[in-house]
């Protein structure tokens, strides 16, 4: 029984790391510009579908990956230039509605270019239990989940260090704290936004390939972003460490809830339990684990 609990728990943690990867795209953009990018899930879908489409047209894996990376960076820069920049200083609801419209546009463009059929994506990693771990500890952990979680963890940690230790990262934090003050000290606001959107495109590519290899490249990939919402609520919308911790909590608790509570409520709890947990968390700490409390003086 204990081995089974550990198996479920570890599987949940590995899924949680991949949730963190998707949440990271939201965090980067929200931290830099205060925009909740509802189109992040569509970017994940567009990246995965573009990569698969290019490989179907005869491009090798490395070439298709490089071309898709360029496409996603350019797409991120275009979004910042054509959508975000004209709406600077507009109400937040206007920016949010713009990203919703952008989401539908990207989804339609992806299917217009590459079709709407479900495709498989092969990364050369077998989805099978790790033999030595199964033999020695009796715990079945998927080799694919472990490698995918490792890739996601390295990327999340690398971006966290980049934005906390580099000059661009310090500029990003300054922009996040106060746009006008950042401009006053000579930080190029639009350049920082462009970099962040380009990085968000890169993150969407990695997330799209990992989730596409796991679940198939299909329209349902856009809903992966919805699983990132509870992660953001728990961790905080502006915190990279919060995205990691929130993802681990959501991944582990949803798997444990499905196994131990699911049989008592008819199953399917994995789909909605994270949102219930996030709702309860909002009542206790609405700013998230790593968010800053907002104090308004009246």
C-alpha positions in Angstrom: 0.0 0.0 0.0 2.8 2.4 0.9 4.5 1.7 -2.4 1.3 2.4 -4.3 0.9 5.7 -2.5 4.5 6.7 -3.3 3.9 5.7 -6.9 0.8 7.9 -7.2 2.6 10.7 -5.4 5.7 10.6 -7.6 3.6 10.5 -10.8 1.6 13.5 -9.6 4.8 15.4 -8.9 6.1 14.7 -12.4 2.9 15.9 -13.9 3.0 18.9 -11.7 6.4 19.9 -13.1 4.9 20.0 -16.6 2.0 22.1 -15.3 4.6 24.5 -13.9 6.1 24.8 -17.4 2.8 25.9 -18.8 2.2 28.3 -15.9 5.6 29.8 -16.4 4.4 31.3 -19.7 1.6 33.1 -17.9 3.9 34.3 -15.1 6.5 35.8 -17.4 4.0 37.9 -19.3 1.9 38.9 -16.3 5.1 39.8 -14.4 6.4 42.1 -17.2 3.2 43.7 -18.4 0.4 42.9 -16.0 -1.5 41.1 -18.8 -3.1 37.7 -18.2 -2.4 36.0 -21.5 -5.4 33.8 -22.1 -3.8 32.8 -25.4 -0.9 30.9 -23.8 -2.7 27.6 -24.3 -3.2 28.4 -28.0 0.5 29.1 -28.3 1.3 25.7 -26.9 -1.1 24.1 -29.5 0.3 26.2 -32.4 3.9 25.3 -31.5 3.2 21.5 -31.3 1.2 21.5 -34.5 3.8 23.6 -36.4 6.6 21.2 -35.4 4.6 18.1 -36.4 3.5 19.7 -39.6 7.1 20.6 -40.6 8.3 17.0 -39.9 5.4 15.7 -42.1 6.8 17.9 -44.9 10.1 16.1 -44.7 12.2 18.3 -42.4 14.4 16.4 -39.9 13.8 16.7 -36.2 16.6 19.2 -35.5 15.7 21.4 -38.5 12.0 21.3 -37.7 12.7 22.2 -34.1 14.9 25.1 -35.1 12.4 26.5 -37.6 9.5 26.1 -35.1 11.6 28.0 -32.4 12.1 30.8 -34.9 8.4 30.9 -35.7 7.4 31.0 -32.1 9.8 33.8 -31.2 8.6 35.8 -34.2 5.0 35.1 -33.3 5.7 36.3 -29.7 7.3 39.5 -31.0 4.4 40.1 -33.4 1.9 39.7 -30.7 3.7 42.2 -28.5 4.0 44.7 -31.4 0.6 44.4 -32.9 -1.6 43.5 -29.9 0.0 44.5 -26.6 1.7 47.8 -27.6 -1.3 49.5 -29.1 -3.3 48.8 -25.9 -0.8 50.2 -23.4 -2.5 52.2 -20.6 -5.9 50.7 -21.5 -8.0 49.0 -18.9 -6.9 45.5 -17.9 -10.2 44.0 -19.1 -9.4 45.4 -22.6 -6.1 43.6 -22.6 -7.6 40.4 -21.3 -10.4 40.4 -24.0 -7.7 41.0 -26.6 -5.8 37.9 -25.5 -9.1 35.9 -25.7 -9.6 37.0 -29.3 -6.0 36.3 -30.0 -6.5 32.8 -28.6 -9.2 32.0 -31.1 -7.2 33.5 -34.0 -4.1 31.5 -33.2 -6.1 28.2 -32.9 -7.8 28.9 -36.2 -4.6 29.8 -37.9 -2.8 26.7 -36.7 -5.6 24.4 -38.1 -5.8 26.4 -41.3 -2.1 25.9 -41.9 -1.7 22.3 -40.8 -5.2 20.8 -40.6 -7.2 19.6 -37.6 -6.3 15.9 -37.5 -4.9 14.4 -34.4 -1.2 13.6 -34.8 1.3 11.7 -32.8 4.6 13.3 -31.7 7.6 11.1 -31.1 10.5 12.3 -29.0 12.3 9.0 -28.8 11.4 8.5 -25.2 9.4 5.3 -24.3 6.4 5.6 -22.1 7.3 2.6 -20.0 8.2 2.0 -16.3 11.8 2.4 -15.3 13.0 -1.1 -14.9 15.6 -0.7 -12.1 13.2 1.3 -10.0 10.4 -1.2 -10.5 12.7 -4.1 -9.7 14.3 -2.6 -6.6 11.5 -0.5 -5.0 8.4 -2.0 -6.6 7.4 1.5 -7.8 6.3 2.0 -11.4 7.4 5.4 -12.7 7.1 6.2 -16.3 10.4 6.9 -18.1 8.7 9.5 -20.3 7.2 11.3 -17.3 10.6 11.4 -15.6 12.5 12.7 -18.6 9.8 15.2 -19.5 9.7 16.5 -15.9 13.5 16.8 -15.9 13.4 18.8 -19.1 10.7 21.1 -17.7 12.5 21.5 -14.4 15.8 22.4 -16.1 14.0 25.0 -18.2 12.0 26.5 -15.3 15.1 26.7 -13.1 17.2 28.1 -16.0 14.6 30.9 -16.7 14.3 31.5 -13.0 18.0 32.1 -12.7 18.1 34.2 -15.9 15.4 36.5 -14.7 16.8 36.8 -11.2 20.6 37.1 -11.9 20.9 38.9 -15.3 20.6 42.5 -16.2 17.5 41.8 -18.3 16.0 40.0 -15.3 16.6 43.0 -13.1 15.1 45.2 -15.7 12.1 42.9 -15.9 11.6 43.1 -12.1 11.8 46.9 -12.3 9.2 47.0 -15.1 7.0 44.7 -13.1 7.2 47.0 -10.0 6.5 50.3 -11.7 6.4 50.9 -15.5 6.8 54.7 -15.2 9.7 54.5 -12.8 11.4 51.9 -15.1 11.0 54.3 -18.0 12.3 57.2 -15.9 15.6 55.4 -15.2 16.1 54.5 -18.9 14.8 50.9 -19.1 13.5 50.3 -22.6 10.0 49.1 -21.7 8.9 47.9 -25.1 12.2 46.0 -25.6 11.7 44.2 -22.3 8.1 43.3 -23.3 9.4 41.9 -26.7 12.0 39.7 -24.9 9.4 38.4 -22.5 6.9 37.5 -25.3 9.7 35.9 -27.3 10.7 33.8 -24.2 7.0 32.9 -23.7 6.9 31.6 -27.3 10.0 29.4 -26.6 8.3 28.1 -23.4 5.2 27.3 -25.4 7.3 25.3 -27.8 8.8 23.1 -25.1 5.5 22.7 -23.4 3.8 21.9 -26.7 6.3 19.2 -27.6 6.2 17.5 -24.2 2.4 17.6 -23.8 2.0 16.7 -27.5 4.2 13.6 -27.1 2.3 12.6 -24.1 -1.3 13.2 -25.2 -1.1 13.7 -29.0 -1.1 16.9 -30.9 -4.7 17.9 -30.9 -7.0 20.8 -30.1 -7.3 19.6 -26.5 -3.8 20.9 -26.0 -5.3 24.3 -25.6 -7.0 23.2 -22.4 -3.7 22.3 -20.8 -3.4 26.0 -20.1 -6.6 25.8 -18.0 -4.8 23.4 -15.7 -2.2 26.1 -15.1 -4.8 28.4 -13.5 -5.0 26.6 -10.2 -1.1 26.5 -10.3 -1.0 30.3 -10.6 -3.6 30.8 -7.9 -1.6 28.7 -5.4 1.8 30.0 -6.4 1.1 33.6 -7.2 0.7 35.3 -10.6 4.1 37.0 -10.5 6.3 34.3 -9.0 8.5 31.9 -10.9 9.2 29.8 -7.7 5.4 30.0 -7.1 4.8 28.4 -10.5 7.1 25.5 -9.5 5.6 24.9 -6.0 2.1 25.4 -7.2 2.5 22.9 -10.0 3.9 20.3 -7.6 1.0 20.8 -5.2 -1.6 20.6 -7.9 0.0 17.6 -9.6 0.4 15.6 -6.4 -3.0 16.4 -4.9 -5.0 15.8 -8.1 -3.5 12.3 -8.5 -4.0 11.4 -4.8 -7.5 12.7 -4.9 -8.4 10.7 -8.0 -7.1 7.5 -6.4 -8.4 7.9 -2.8 -11.5 10.1 -3.2 -12.5 9.3 -6.8 -14.1 5.9 -6.0 -16.3 7.6 -3.4 -17.6 10.4 -5.7 -17.9 8.4 -9.0 -14.5 9.2 -10.5 -13.4 12.1 -12.7 -12.3 14.1 -9.6 -8.9 14.7 -11.2 -10.5 17.1 -13.7 -12.1 19.4 -11.1 -10.3 18.9 -7.8 -7.5 21.4 -8.6 -10.1 24.2 -9.1 -11.8 23.4 -5.8 -8.4 23.4 -4.1 -7.6 26.8 -5.7 -11.0 28.2 -4.7 -10.4 27.2 -1.0 -6.9 28.7 -1.2 -8.3 32.0 -2.5 -10.4 32.3 0.6 -7.3 31.9 2.8 -4.5 33.6 0.8 -5.8 35.2 -2.4 -2.4 36.6 -3.4 -0.9 33.1 -3.5 2.0 31.5 -1.6 4.7 33.7 -3.1 2.5 36.7 -3.9 2.8 40.0 -2.1 -0.1 41.2 0.0 -1.6 44.3 -1.5 -2.4 47.0 1.2 -4.5 49.9 0.0 -4.7 53.0 2.2 -8.0 54.8 2.1 
